[in-house]
């Protein structure tokens, strides 16, 4: 196998790009930590909170745009037991209280658990 010339070899990530990527990772980690704390305050054990968030991230959800009311409903599916469902309901309440809008739209995000 032929090696690349020294000038074409990858040296290192541009420092500015590395800073940007590191900042995005830090923001994501802090957001996840805040959500994990909400779950912990809702009766989920500390060691289970991040795992539950990972389960939420990978589960299907229904997205229901409502142009008339300027909302985008994110309908999460029920989990395996009532204890985790109750914690997710609390998380939904906390997220809804932020009145976050979906980027580049006027649609306010509404998080729900269960049927549409």
Biopython code that builds the backbone (N, CA, C, O; Angstrom):
import numpy as np
from Bio.PDB.StructureBuilder import StructureBuilder

atoms = [
    (1, "UNK", "N", (0.844, -1.168, 0.000)),
    (1, "UNK", "CA", (0.000, 0.000, 0.000)),
    (1, "UNK", "C", (0.895, 1.239, 0.000)),
    (1, "UNK", "O", (1.871, 1.315, 0.747)),
    (2, "UNK", "N", (0.556, 2.178, -0.825)),
    (2, "UNK", "CA", (1.351, 3.386, -0.993)),
    (2, "UNK", "C", (0.956, 4.432, 0.044)),
    (2, "UNK", "O", (-0.233, 4.656, 0.274)),
    (3, "UNK", "N", (1.921, 5.061, 0.659)),
    (3, "UNK", "CA", (1.654, 6.101, 1.662)),
    (3, "UNK", "C", (1.431, 7.443, 1.004)),
    (3, "UNK", "O", (1.949, 7.725, -0.076)),
    (4, "UNK", "N", (0.644, 8.269, 1.683)),
    (4, "UNK", "CA", (0.420, 9.642, 1.214)),
    (4, "UNK", "C", (1.692, 10.462, 1.382)),
    (4, "UNK", "O", (2.485, 10.207, 2.288)),
    (5, "UNK", "N", (1.885, 11.430, 0.524)),
    (5, "UNK", "CA", (3.002, 12.354, 0.736)),
    (5, "UNK", "C", (2.798, 13.098, 2.046)),
    (5, "UNK", "O", (1.661, 13.299, 2.474)),
    (6, "UNK", "N", (3.865, 13.502, 2.675)),
    (6, "UNK", "CA", (3.815, 14.175, 3.983)),
    (6, "UNK", "C", (2.891, 15.397, 3.965)),
    (6, "UNK", "O", (2.189, 15.654, 4.943)),
    (7, "UNK", "N", (2.886, 16.141, 2.877)),
    (7, "UNK", "CA", (2.056, 17.354, 2.774)),
    (7, "UNK", "C", (0.565, 17.032, 2.779)),
    (7, "UNK", "O", (-0.245, 17.875, 3.165)),
    (8, "UNK", "N", (0.189, 15.816, 2.353)),
    (8, "UNK", "CA", (-1.224, 15.444, 2.277)),
    (8, "UNK", "C", (-1.735, 14.715, 3.513)),
    (8, "UNK", "O", (-2.934, 14.463, 3.631)),
    (9, "UNK", "N", (-0.847, 14.379, 4.423)),
    (9, "UNK", "CA", (-1.255, 13.659, 5.629)),
    (9, "UNK", "C", (-1.975, 14.594, 6.592)),
    (9, "UNK", "O", (-1.661, 15.781, 6.687)),
    (10, "UNK", "N", (-2.942, 14.035, 7.299)),
    (10, "UNK", "CA", (-3.689, 14.790, 8.306)),
    (10, "UNK", "C", (-2.768, 15.102, 9.475)),
    (10, "UNK", "O", (-2.115, 14.209, 10.015)),
    (11, "UNK", "N", (-2.719, 16.364, 9.863)),
    (11, "UNK", "CA", (-1.847, 16.770, 10.957)),
    (11, "UNK", "C", (-2.621, 16.881, 12.267)),
    (11, "UNK", "O", (-2.338, 16.162, 13.226)),
    (12, "UNK", "N", (-3.593, 17.781, 12.304)),
    (12, "UNK", "CA", (-4.427, 17.928, 13.498)),
    (12, "UNK", "C", (-5.655, 18.746, 13.142)),
    (12, "UNK", "O", (-5.667, 19.462, 12.141)),
    (13, "UNK", "N", (-6.682, 18.638, 13.964)),
    (13, "UNK", "CA", (-7.901, 19.396, 13.779)),
    (13, "UNK", "C", (-7.619, 20.866, 14.021)),
    (13, "UNK", "O", (-6.924, 21.221, 14.974)),
    (14, "UNK", "N", (-8.150, 21.716, 13.172)),
    (14, "UNK", "CA", (-7.984, 23.164, 13.353)),
    (14, "UNK", "C", (-8.459, 23.529, 14.760)),
    (14, "UNK", "O", (-9.505, 23.062, 15.211)),
    (15, "UNK", "N", (-7.695, 24.353, 15.438)),
    (15, "UNK", "CA", (-7.990, 24.690, 16.834)),
    (15, "UNK", "C", (-9.386, 25.304, 16.969)),
    (15, "UNK", "O", (-10.114, 24.978, 17.907)),
    (16, "UNK", "N", (-9.761, 26.180, 16.051)),
    (16, "UNK", "CA", (-11.095, 26.801, 16.119)),
    (16, "UNK", "C", (-12.194, 25.756, 15.983)),
    (16, "UNK", "O", (-13.199, 25.826, 16.691)),
    (17, "UNK", "N", (-12.020, 24.790, 15.087)),
    (17, "UNK", "CA", (-13.005, 23.722, 14.931)),
    (17, "UNK", "C", (-13.089, 22.866, 16.189)),
    (17, "UNK", "O", (-14.179, 22.468, 16.602)),
    (18, "UNK", "N", (-11.950, 22.586, 16.791)),
    (18, "UNK", "CA", (-11.925, 21.788, 18.018)),
    (18, "UNK", "C", (-12.676, 22.508, 19.133)),
    (18, "UNK", "O", (-13.443, 21.885, 19.867)),
    (19, "UNK", "N", (-12.460, 23.822, 19.266)),
    (19, "UNK", "CA", (-13.166, 24.596, 20.291)),
    (19, "UNK", "C", (-14.673, 24.549, 20.061)),
    (19, "UNK", "O", (-15.440, 24.385, 21.010)),
    (20, "UNK", "N", (-15.099, 24.690, 18.814)),
    (20, "UNK", "CA", (-16.526, 24.640, 18.500)),
    (20, "UNK", "C", (-17.108, 23.276, 18.875)),
    (20, "UNK", "O", (-18.151, 23.199, 19.524)),
    (21, "UNK", "N", (-16.436, 22.212, 18.468)),
    (21, "UNK", "CA", (-16.920, 20.865, 18.772)),
    (21, "UNK", "C", (-16.939, 20.619, 20.275)),
    (21, "UNK", "O", (-17.890, 20.031, 20.791)),
    (22, "UNK", "N", (-15.908, 21.056, 20.983)),
    (22, "UNK", "CA", (-15.868, 20.898, 22.437)),
    (22, "UNK", "C", (-17.012, 21.654, 23.102)),
    (22, "UNK", "O", (-17.606, 21.153, 24.056)),
    (23, "UNK", "N", (-17.330, 22.857, 22.612)),
    (23, "UNK", "CA", (-18.438, 23.634, 23.180)),
    (23, "UNK", "C", (-19.776, 22.956, 22.944)),
    (23, "UNK", "O", (-20.626, 22.939, 23.834)),
    (24, "UNK", "N", (-19.973, 22.397, 21.758)),
    (24, "UNK", "CA", (-21.224, 21.684, 21.472)),
    (24, "UNK", "C", (-21.364, 20.482, 22.391)),
    (24, "UNK", "O", (-22.444, 20.229, 22.924)),
    (25, "UNK", "N", (-20.269, 19.732, 22.581)),
    (25, "UNK", "CA", (-20.301, 18.585, 23.492)),
    (25, "UNK", "C", (-20.623, 19.015, 24.915)),
    (25, "UNK", "O", (-21.389, 18.343, 25.606)),
    (26, "UNK", "N", (-20.048, 20.128, 25.361)),
    (26, "UNK", "CA", (-20.281, 20.601, 26.720)),
    (26, "UNK", "C", (-21.734, 21.039, 26.906)),
    (26, "UNK", "O", (-22.338, 20.756, 27.940)),
    (27, "UNK", "N", (-22.293, 21.721, 25.919)),
    (27, "UNK", "CA", (-23.690, 22.154, 25.998)),
    (27, "UNK", "C", (-24.615, 20.946, 26.040)),
    (27, "UNK", "O", (-25.561, 20.916, 26.828)),
    (28, "UNK", "N", (-24.350, 19.943, 25.193)),
    (28, "UNK", "CA", (-25.175, 18.733, 25.177)),
    (28, "UNK", "C", (-25.081, 17.995, 26.510)),
    (28, "UNK", "O", (-26.088, 17.515, 27.031)),
    (29, "UNK", "N", (-23.874, 17.906, 27.058)),
    (29, "UNK", "CA", (-23.691, 17.218, 28.338)),
    (29, "UNK", "C", (-24.436, 17.940, 29.451)),
    (29, "UNK", "O", (-25.072, 17.300, 30.288)),
    (30, "UNK", "N", (-24.364, 19.262, 29.468)),
    (30, "UNK", "CA", (-25.066, 20.023, 30.512)),
    (30, "UNK", "C", (-26.578, 19.904, 30.376)),
    (30, "UNK", "O", (-27.286, 19.818, 31.379)),
    (31, "UNK", "N", (-27.078, 19.897, 29.142)),
    (31, "UNK", "CA", (-28.520, 19.726, 28.934)),
    (31, "UNK", "C", (-28.961, 18.347, 29.420)),
    (31, "UNK", "O", (-29.991, 18.217, 30.081)),
    (32, "UNK", "N", (-28.180, 17.319, 29.089)),
    (32, "UNK", "CA", (-28.511, 15.969, 29.545)),
    (32, "UNK", "C", (-28.430, 15.865, 31.058)),
    (32, "UNK", "O", (-29.255, 15.190, 31.674)),
    (33, "UNK", "N", (-27.455, 16.519, 31.667)),
    (33, "UNK", "CA", (-27.321, 16.507, 33.126)),
    (33, "UNK", "C", (-28.531, 17.168, 33.778)),
    (33, "UNK", "O", (-29.028, 16.681, 34.794)),
    (34, "UNK", "N", (-29.007, 18.267, 33.207)),
    (34, "UNK", "CA", (-30.195, 18.934, 33.746)),
    (34, "UNK", "C", (-31.417, 18.024, 33.666)),
    (34, "UNK", "O", (-32.202, 17.939, 34.610)),
    (35, "UNK", "N", (-31.568, 17.349, 32.534)),
    (35, "UNK", "CA", (-32.705, 16.435, 32.396)),
    (35, "UNK", "C", (-32.569, 15.245, 33.337)),
    (35, "UNK", "O", (-33.566, 14.782, 33.891)),
    (36, "UNK", "N", (-31.356, 14.746, 33.526)),
    (36, "UNK", "CA", (-31.134, 13.635, 34.464)),
    (36, "UNK", "C", (-31.485, 14.060, 35.883)),
    (36, "UNK", "O", (-32.046, 13.270, 36.642)),
    (37, "UNK", "N", (-31.165, 15.288, 36.249)),
    (37, "UNK", "CA", (-31.512, 15.794, 37.578)),
    (37, "UNK", "C", (-33.020, 15.871, 37.768)),
    (37, "UNK", "O", (-33.525, 15.573, 38.850)),
    (38, "UNK", "N", (-33.738, 16.265, 36.733)),
    (38, "UNK", "CA", (-35.202, 16.292, 36.809)),
    (38, "UNK", "C", (-35.728, 14.878, 37.056)),
    (38, "UNK", "O", (-36.619, 14.677, 37.882)),
    (39, "UNK", "N", (-35.176, 13.905, 36.342)),
    (39, "UNK", "CA", (-35.610, 12.517, 36.529)),
    (39, "UNK", "C", (-35.283, 12.022, 37.933)),
    (39, "UNK", "O", (-36.084, 11.319, 38.548)),
    (40, "UNK", "N", (-34.108, 12.388, 38.439)),
    (40, "UNK", "CA", (-33.723, 11.974, 39.799)),
    (40, "UNK", "C", (-34.687, 12.555, 40.831)),
    (40, "UNK", "O", (-35.046, 11.884, 41.798)),
    (41, "UNK", "N", (-35.100, 13.794, 40.625)),
    (41, "UNK", "CA", (-36.049, 14.428, 41.546)),
    (41, "UNK", "C", (-37.455, 13.854, 41.408)),
    (41, "UNK", "O", (-38.337, 14.144, 42.217)),
    (42, "UNK", "N", (-37.652, 13.045, 40.385)),
    (42, "UNK", "CA", (-38.956, 12.419, 40.154)),
    (42, "UNK", "C", (-38.983, 10.962, 40.603)),
    (42, "UNK", "O", (-39.922, 10.230, 40.293)),
    (43, "UNK", "N", (-37.946, 10.542, 41.337)),
    (43, "UNK", "CA", (-37.945, 9.197, 41.895)),
    (43, "UNK", "C", (-37.130, 8.172, 41.133)),
    (43, "UNK", "O", (-37.175, 6.985, 41.456)),
    (44, "UNK", "N", (-36.387, 8.604, 40.130)),
    (44, "UNK", "CA", (-35.532, 7.677, 39.388)),
    (44, "UNK", "C", (-34.166, 7.666, 40.062)),
    (44, "UNK", "O", (-33.629, 8.719, 40.405)),
    (45, "UNK", "N", (-33.604, 6.473, 40.253)),
    (45, "UNK", "CA", (-32.295, 6.349, 40.896)),
    (45, "UNK", "C", (-31.226, 7.041, 40.054)),
    (45, "UNK", "O", (-31.317, 7.083, 38.827)),
    (46, "UNK", "N", (-30.216, 7.580, 40.727)),
    (46, "UNK", "CA", (-29.146, 8.312, 40.048)),
    (46, "UNK", "C", (-28.501, 7.513, 38.929)),
    (46, "UNK", "O", (-28.226, 8.044, 37.853)),
    (47, "UNK", "N", (-28.263, 6.236, 39.189)),
    (47, "UNK", "CA", (-27.589, 5.415, 38.185)),
    (47, "UNK", "C", (-28.515, 5.021, 37.034)),
    (47, "UNK", "O", (-28.037, 4.496, 36.028)),
    (48, "UNK", "N", (-29.820, 5.255, 37.150)),
    (48, "UNK", "CA", (-30.780, 4.920, 36.096)),
    (48, "UNK", "C", (-31.141, 6.109, 35.217)),
    (48, "UNK", "O", (-31.618, 5.927, 34.097)),
    (49, "UNK", "N", (-30.920, 7.321, 35.707)),
    (49, "UNK", "CA", (-31.427, 8.516, 35.026)),
    (49, "UNK", "C", (-30.873, 8.665, 33.605)),
    (49, "UNK", "O", (-31.634, 8.862, 32.658)),
    (50, "UNK", "N", (-29.559, 8.571, 33.458)),
    (50, "UNK", "CA", (-28.977, 8.731, 32.109)),
    (50, "UNK", "C", (-29.387, 7.578, 31.189)),
    (50, "UNK", "O", (-29.586, 7.780, 29.991)),
    (51, "UNK", "N", (-29.511, 6.390, 31.739)),
    (51, "UNK", "CA", (-29.967, 5.249, 30.945)),
    (51, "UNK", "C", (-31.386, 5.457, 30.437)),
    (51, "UNK", "O", (-31.704, 5.119, 29.297)),
    (52, "UNK", "N", (-32.238, 6.019, 31.295)),
    (52, "UNK", "CA", (-33.610, 6.316, 30.885)),
    (52, "UNK", "C", (-33.619, 7.372, 29.785)),
    (52, "UNK", "O", (-34.383, 7.264, 28.826)),
    (53, "UNK", "N", (-32.776, 8.386, 29.920)),
    (53, "UNK", "CA", (-32.691, 9.389, 28.860)),
    (53, "UNK", "C", (-32.238, 8.765, 27.544)),
    (53, "UNK", "O", (-32.775, 9.092, 26.486)),
    (54, "UNK", "N", (-31.254, 7.868, 27.604)),
    (54, "UNK", "CA", (-30.802, 7.195, 26.389)),
    (54, "UNK", "C", (-31.947, 6.394, 25.762)),
    (54, "UNK", "O", (-32.086, 6.352, 24.540)),
    (55, "UNK", "N", (-32.759, 5.764, 26.601)),
    (55, "UNK", "CA", (-33.908, 5.014, 26.098)),
    (55, "UNK", "C", (-34.912, 5.951, 25.423)),
    (55, "UNK", "O", (-35.478, 5.611, 24.385)),
    (56, "UNK", "N", (-35.131, 7.125, 26.009)),
    (56, "UNK", "CA", (-36.043, 8.099, 25.401)),
    (56, "UNK", "C", (-35.508, 8.554, 24.055)),
    (56, "UNK", "O", (-36.259, 8.655, 23.085)),
    (57, "UNK", "N", (-34.200, 8.830, 23.993)),
    (57, "UNK", "CA", (-33.589, 9.316, 22.748)),
    (57, "UNK", "C", (-33.728, 8.315, 21.606)),
    (57, "UNK", "O", (-33.859, 8.712, 20.448)),
    (58, "UNK", "N", (-33.700, 7.036, 21.916)),
    (58, "UNK", "CA", (-33.695, 6.025, 20.860)),
    (58, "UNK", "C", (-35.079, 5.461, 20.543)),
    (58, "UNK", "O", (-35.230, 4.702, 19.585)),
    (59, "UNK", "N", (-36.082, 5.820, 21.330)),
    (59, "UNK", "CA", (-37.441, 5.340, 21.072)),
    (59, "UNK", "C", (-38.109, 6.202, 20.017)),
    (59, "UNK", "O", (-37.754, 7.363, 19.813)),
    (60, "UNK", "N", (-39.088, 5.599, 19.351)),
    (60, "UNK", "CA", (-39.885, 6.347, 18.390)),
    (60, "UNK", "C", (-40.737, 7.377, 19.119)),
    (60, "UNK", "O", (-41.096, 7.192, 20.282)),
    (61, "UNK", "N", (-41.052, 8.449, 18.430)),
    (61, "UNK", "CA", (-41.965, 9.473, 18.948)),
    (61, "UNK", "C", (-42.790, 9.969, 17.768)),
    (61, "UNK", "O", (-42.337, 9.945, 16.624)),
    (62, "UNK", "N", (-43.996, 10.415, 18.060)),
    (62, "UNK", "CA", (-44.851, 10.984, 17.029)),
    (62, "UNK", "C", (-44.674, 12.500, 17.050)),
    (62, "UNK", "O", (-44.736, 13.125, 18.109)),
    (63, "UNK", "N", (-44.454, 13.086, 15.871)),
    (63, "UNK", "CA", (-44.358, 14.538, 15.748)),
    (63, "UNK", "C", (-45.629, 15.022, 15.076)),
    (63, "UNK", "O", (-45.946, 14.620, 13.956)),
    (64, "UNK", "N", (-46.354, 15.891, 15.769)),
    (64, "UNK", "CA", (-47.652, 16.342, 15.278)),
    (64, "UNK", "C", (-47.639, 17.860, 15.166)),
    (64, "UNK", "O", (-47.818, 18.557, 16.165)),
    (65, "UNK", "N", (-47.426, 18.387, 13.943)),
    (65, "UNK", "CA", (-47.455, 19.846, 13.778)),
    (65, "UNK", "C", (-48.899, 20.350, 13.799)),
    (65, "UNK", "O", (-49.788, 19.739, 13.207)),
    (66, "UNK", "N", (-49.115, 21.457, 14.480)),
    (66, "UNK", "CA", (-50.425, 22.086, 14.553)),
    (66, "UNK", "C", (-50.235, 23.554, 14.186)),
    (66, "UNK", "O", (-49.984, 24.395, 15.049)),
    (67, "UNK", "N", (-50.358, 23.850, 12.890)),
    (67, "UNK", "CA", (-50.136, 25.212, 12.400)),
    (67, "UNK", "C", (-51.163, 26.196, 12.967)),
    (67, "UNK", "O", (-50.852, 27.365, 13.195)),
    (68, "UNK", "N", (-52.362, 25.722, 13.186)),
    (68, "UNK", "CA", (-53.433, 26.583, 13.698)),
    (68, "UNK", "C", (-53.073, 27.139, 15.075)),
    (68, "UNK", "O", (-53.303, 28.317, 15.349)),
    (69, "UNK", "N", (-52.505, 26.287, 15.951)),
    (69, "UNK", "CA", (-52.135, 26.707, 17.304)),
    (69, "UNK", "C", (-50.645, 27.000, 17.454)),
    (69, "UNK", "O", (-50.167, 27.243, 18.562)),
    (70, "UNK", "N", (-49.907, 26.976, 16.334)),
    (70, "UNK", "CA", (-48.458, 27.231, 16.352)),
    (70, "UNK", "C", (-47.717, 26.336, 17.341)),
    (70, "UNK", "O", (-46.901, 26.810, 18.131)),
    (71, "UNK", "N", (-48.008, 25.043, 17.288)),
    (71, "UNK", "CA", (-47.323, 24.096, 18.172)),
    (71, "UNK", "C", (-46.808, 22.905, 17.376)),
    (71, "UNK", "O", (-47.315, 22.579, 16.303)),
    (72, "UNK", "N", (-45.800, 22.275, 17.926)),
    (72, "UNK", "CA", (-45.307, 20.998, 17.422)),
    (72, "UNK", "C", (-45.324, 20.055, 18.614)),
    (72, "UNK", "O", (-44.527, 20.193, 19.542)),
    (73, "UNK", "N", (-46.241, 19.096, 18.576)),
    (73, "UNK", "CA", (-46.381, 18.154, 19.686)),
    (73, "UNK", "C", (-45.424, 16.995, 19.467)),
    (73, "UNK", "O", (-45.425, 16.358, 18.414)),
    (74, "UNK", "N", (-44.612, 16.734, 20.472)),
    (74, "UNK", "CA", (-43.712, 15.581, 20.479)),
    (74, "UNK", "C", (-44.350, 14.574, 21.428)),
    (74, "UNK", "O", (-44.315, 14.737, 22.647)),
    (75, "UNK", "N", (-44.929, 13.538, 20.848)),
    (75, "UNK", "CA", (-45.660, 12.548, 21.639)),
    (75, "UNK", "C", (-44.762, 11.335, 21.868)),
    (75, "UNK", "O", (-44.525, 10.540, 20.959)),
    (76, "UNK", "N", (-44.269, 11.209, 23.095)),
    (76, "UNK", "CA", (-43.395, 10.097, 23.469)),
    (76, "UNK", "C", (-44.241, 8.865, 23.781)),
    (76, "UNK", "O", (-45.377, 8.981, 24.241)),
    (77, "UNK", "N", (-43.687, 7.709, 23.530)),
    (77, "UNK", "CA", (-44.398, 6.464, 23.808)),
    (77, "UNK", "C", (-44.142, 6.031, 25.251)),
    (77, "UNK", "O", (-43.097, 6.323, 25.833)),
    (78, "UNK", "N", (-45.129, 5.323, 25.809)),
    (78, "UNK", "CA", (-45.015, 4.845, 27.189)),
    (78, "UNK", "C", (-43.819, 3.909, 27.347)),
    (78, "UNK", "O", (-43.414, 3.224, 26.408)),
    (79, "UNK", "N", (-43.269, 3.900, 28.553)),
    (79, "UNK", "CA", (-42.158, 3.011, 28.874)),
    (79, "UNK", "C", (-42.720, 1.741, 29.516)),
    (79, "UNK", "O", (-43.929, 1.507, 29.506)),
    (80, "UNK", "N", (-41.825, 0.932, 30.070)),
    (80, "UNK", "CA", (-42.205, -0.388, 30.568)),
    (80, "UNK", "C", (-43.005, -0.351, 31.868)),
    (80, "UNK", "O", (-43.785, -1.266, 32.132)),
    (81, "UNK", "N", (-42.826, 0.694, 32.690)),
    (81, "UNK", "CA", (-43.545, 0.702, 33.965)),
    (81, "UNK", "C", (-44.022, 2.102, 34.325)),
    (81, "UNK", "O", (-43.563, 3.098, 33.766)),
    (82, "UNK", "N", (-44.947, 2.154, 35.267)),
    (82, "UNK", "CA", (-45.586, 3.408, 35.661)),
    (82, "UNK", "C", (-44.603, 4.378, 36.323)),
    (82, "UNK", "O", (-44.740, 5.592, 36.169)),
    (83, "UNK", "N", (-43.630, 3.864, 37.046)),
    (83, "UNK", "CA", (-42.657, 4.725, 37.727)),
    (83, "UNK", "C", (-41.860, 5.553, 36.716)),
    (83, "UNK", "O", (-41.672, 6.754, 36.906)),
    (84, "UNK", "N", (-41.394, 4.909, 35.644)),
    (84, "UNK", "CA", (-40.655, 5.656, 34.635)),
    (84, "UNK", "C", (-41.572, 6.587, 33.850)),
    (84, "UNK", "O", (-41.169, 7.691, 33.483)),
    (85, "UNK", "N", (-42.801, 6.150, 33.593)),
    (85, "UNK", "CA", (-43.763, 7.037, 32.927)),
    (85, "UNK", "C", (-44.012, 8.299, 33.746)),
    (85, "UNK", "O", (-44.063, 9.397, 33.193)),
    (86, "UNK", "N", (-44.167, 8.150, 35.064)),
    (86, "UNK", "CA", (-44.385, 9.322, 35.919)),
    (86, "UNK", "C", (-43.198, 10.276, 35.890)),
    (86, "UNK", "O", (-43.373, 11.495, 35.888)),
    (87, "UNK", "N", (-41.985, 9.718, 35.868)),
    (87, "UNK", "CA", (-40.786, 10.557, 35.792)),
    (87, "UNK", "C", (-40.725, 11.283, 34.451)),
    (87, "UNK", "O", (-40.347, 12.453, 34.394)),
    (88, "UNK", "N", (-41.095, 10.593, 33.375)),
    (88, "UNK", "CA", (-41.085, 11.219, 32.053)),
    (88, "UNK", "C", (-42.145, 12.315, 31.972)),
    (88, "UNK", "O", (-41.922, 13.348, 31.340)),
    (89, "UNK", "N", (-43.297, 12.097, 32.606)),
    (89, "UNK", "CA", (-44.319, 13.149, 32.645)),
    (89, "UNK", "C", (-43.779, 14.414, 33.318)),
    (89, "UNK", "O", (-44.031, 15.526, 32.855)),
    (90, "UNK", "N", (-43.042, 14.236, 34.401)),
    (90, "UNK", "CA", (-42.430, 15.375, 35.092)),
    (90, "UNK", "C", (-41.415, 16.070, 34.179)),
    (90, "UNK", "O", (-41.362, 17.299, 34.128)),
    (91, "UNK", "N", (-40.615, 15.285, 33.463)),
    (91, "UNK", "CA", (-39.655, 15.848, 32.518)),
    (91, "UNK", "C", (-40.379, 16.630, 31.427)),
    (91, "UNK", "O", (-39.950, 17.724, 31.059)),
    (92, "UNK", "N", (-41.468, 16.078, 30.910)),
    (92, "UNK", "CA", (-42.263, 16.785, 29.894)),
    (92, "UNK", "C", (-42.778, 18.113, 30.433)),
    (92, "UNK", "O", (-42.720, 19.131, 29.743)),
    (93, "UNK", "N", (-43.282, 18.105, 31.667)),
    (93, "UNK", "CA", (-43.778, 19.346, 32.286)),
    (93, "UNK", "C", (-42.675, 20.396, 32.370)),
    (93, "UNK", "O", (-42.894, 21.566, 32.057)),
    (94, "UNK", "N", (-41.488, 19.967, 32.797)),
    (94, "UNK", "CA", (-40.355, 20.898, 32.917)),
    (94, "UNK", "C", (-39.935, 21.434, 31.552)),
    (94, "UNK", "O", (-39.663, 22.627, 31.411)),
    (95, "UNK", "N", (-39.882, 20.563, 30.550)),
    (95, "UNK", "CA", (-39.515, 21.011, 29.204)),
    (95, "UNK", "C", (-40.564, 21.941, 28.621)),
    (95, "UNK", "O", (-40.222, 22.928, 27.971)),
    (96, "UNK", "N", (-41.840, 21.639, 28.845)),
    (96, "UNK", "CA", (-42.917, 22.497, 28.343)),
    (96, "UNK", "C", (-42.884, 23.879, 28.993)),
    (96, "UNK", "O", (-43.238, 24.874, 28.360)),
    (97, "UNK", "N", (-42.463, 23.941, 30.245)),
    (97, "UNK", "CA", (-42.399, 25.230, 30.959)),
    (97, "UNK", "C", (-41.376, 26.176, 30.334)),
    (97, "UNK", "O", (-41.458, 27.388, 30.537)),
    (98, "UNK", "N", (-40.414, 25.645, 29.577)),
    (98, "UNK", "CA", (-39.409, 26.502, 28.937)),
    (98, "UNK", "C", (-39.974, 27.240, 27.726)),
    (98, "UNK", "O", (-39.383, 28.217, 27.265)),
    (99, "UNK", "N", (-41.111, 26.782, 27.210)),
    (99, "UNK", "CA", (-41.761, 27.378, 26.034)),
    (99, "UNK", "C", (-40.785, 27.531, 24.871)),
    (99, "UNK", "O", (-40.693, 28.591, 24.252)),
    (100, "UNK", "N", (-40.071, 26.464, 24.593)),
    (100, "UNK", "CA", (-39.082, 26.441, 23.518)),
    (100, "UNK", "C", (-39.773, 26.327, 22.163)),
    (100, "UNK", "O", (-40.749, 25.593, 22.007)),
    (101, "UNK", "N", (-39.253, 27.062, 21.192)),
    (101, "UNK", "CA", (-39.767, 26.982, 19.826)),
    (101, "UNK", "C", (-38.827, 26.141, 18.977)),
    (101, "UNK", "O", (-37.607, 26.182, 19.135)),
    (102, "UNK", "N", (-39.432, 25.372, 18.065)),
    (102, "UNK", "CA", (-38.640, 24.573, 17.138)),
    (102, "UNK", "C", (-37.831, 25.534, 16.267)),
    (102, "UNK", "O", (-38.375, 26.520, 15.768)),
    (103, "UNK", "N", (-36.533, 25.257, 16.079)),
    (103, "UNK", "CA", (-35.670, 26.186, 15.339)),
    (103, "UNK", "C", (-36.232, 26.588, 13.971)),
    (103, "UNK", "O", (-36.734, 25.758, 13.213)),
    (104, "UNK", "N", (-36.131, 27.871, 13.687)),
    (104, "UNK", "CA", (-36.530, 28.480, 12.410)),
    (104, "UNK", "C", (-38.020, 28.376, 12.120)),
    (104, "UNK", "O", (-38.441, 28.444, 10.966)),
    (105, "UNK", "N", (-38.820, 28.209, 13.181)),
    (105, "UNK", "CA", (-40.277, 28.190, 13.016)),
    (105, "UNK", "C", (-40.884, 29.010, 14.155)),
    (105, "UNK", "O", (-40.188, 29.446, 15.072)),
    (106, "UNK", "N", (-42.175, 29.202, 14.070)),
    (106, "UNK", "CA", (-42.896, 29.818, 15.187)),
    (106, "UNK", "C", (-43.646, 28.755, 15.993)),
    (106, "UNK", "O", (-44.552, 29.079, 16.761)),
    (107, "UNK", "N", (-43.264, 27.471, 15.814)),
    (107, "UNK", "CA", (-43.950, 26.372, 16.487)),
    (107, "UNK", "C", (-43.347, 26.109, 17.868)),
    (107, "UNK", "O", (-42.165, 25.790, 18.003)),
    (108, "UNK", "N", (-44.192, 26.252, 18.885)),
    (108, "UNK", "CA", (-43.761, 25.963, 20.253)),
    (108, "UNK", "C", (-43.786, 24.448, 20.464)),
    (108, "UNK", "O", (-44.758, 23.780, 20.110)),
    (109, "UNK", "N", (-42.707, 23.914, 21.045)),
    (109, "UNK", "CA", (-42.627, 22.481, 21.319)),
    (109, "UNK", "C", (-43.481, 22.129, 22.534)),
    (109, "UNK", "O", (-43.397, 22.769, 23.582)),
    (110, "UNK", "N", (-44.292, 21.110, 22.369)),
    (110, "UNK", "CA", (-45.125, 20.582, 23.450)),
    (110, "UNK", "C", (-44.783, 19.099, 23.587)),
    (110, "UNK", "O", (-44.982, 18.330, 22.647)),
    (111, "UNK", "N", (-44.272, 18.695, 24.747)),
    (111, "UNK", "CA", (-43.923, 17.300, 24.977)),
    (111, "UNK", "C", (-45.053, 16.620, 25.733)),
    (111, "UNK", "O", (-45.542, 17.129, 26.742)),
    (112, "UNK", "N", (-45.463, 15.441, 25.220)),
    (112, "UNK", "CA", (-46.524, 14.661, 25.846)),
    (112, "UNK", "C", (-46.078, 13.207, 25.938)),
    (112, "UNK", "O", (-45.161, 12.776, 25.239)),
    (113, "UNK", "N", (-46.730, 12.479, 26.795)),
    (113, "UNK", "CA", (-46.489, 11.044, 26.922)),
    (113, "UNK", "C", (-47.796, 10.337, 26.628)),
    (113, "UNK", "O", (-48.822, 10.639, 27.238)),
    (114, "UNK", "N", (-47.765, 9.407, 25.705)),
    (114, "UNK", "CA", (-48.957, 8.612, 25.437)),
    (114, "UNK", "C", (-49.637, 8.965, 24.142)),
    (114, "UNK", "O", (-49.013, 9.475, 23.211)),
    (115, "UNK", "N", (-50.919, 8.690, 24.090)),
    (115, "UNK", "CA", (-51.702, 8.852, 22.877)),
    (115, "UNK", "C", (-51.716, 10.280, 22.394)),
    (115, "UNK", "O", (-51.556, 11.233, 23.157)),
    (116, "UNK", "N", (-51.911, 10.389, 21.107)),
    (116, "UNK", "CA", (-51.964, 11.699, 20.465)),
    (116, "UNK", "C", (-53.125, 12.462, 20.991)),
    (116, "UNK", "O", (-53.354, 13.599, 20.579)),
]
sb = StructureBuilder()
sb.init_structure("model")
sb.init_model(0)
sb.init_chain("A")
sb.init_seg("    ")
for serial, (resi, resn, name, xyz) in enumerate(atoms, 1):
    if name == "N":
        sb.init_residue(resn, " ", resi, " ")
    sb.init_atom(name, np.array(xyz, "f"), 0.0, 1.0, " ", f" {name:<3s}", serial, name[0])
structure = sb.get_structure()
